[in-house]
Amino acid sequence: MFTALNKLLDIDNKIYIPKGKFFLISESNNDGSFVTHHFLSLYLKGGHNVCFIALVQSFTHYSSVAQKLGVNLTASTQNGKLIFVEGLKYAVQNMEIESSNEMPPGMQNNPYRGLTSR
């Protein structure tokens, strides 16, 4: 399946993997999560640095799928190849901060601490 997707996107994972690109994956009627998993594993297997902002699933979910694709997300995070941002977690924590007006432990370094929910 991923070979056909690479061909469709004109990606040869042995010769050419697009660098310095931003991929936004949007879906309307069909589940496109396989594309997300494909790009995540493709770039990490290629030795590239990845900043992944998860807005749908948890790290555990992505890690489980990545292991099936031959990628260890925990190791990639520990060796600095992957920065994994759990966007939904930060969004919920930020809403709690706004309602309580106090900074819970560990939130001082939250990159989204200044955002407000309206």
FENURWO-V116992 format. One record per helix or strand. SS is the DSSP state (@ for helix, = for strand). FROM is the first residue (numbers start at 0). TO is the last residue. Records with the same first field share a line. If there is no record, write none. Layout:
SS: FROM-TO / FROM-TO
This chain:
@: 1-7 / 32-44 / 58-67 / 72-77 / 86-99
=: 11-11 / 15-15 / 49-53 / 81-85
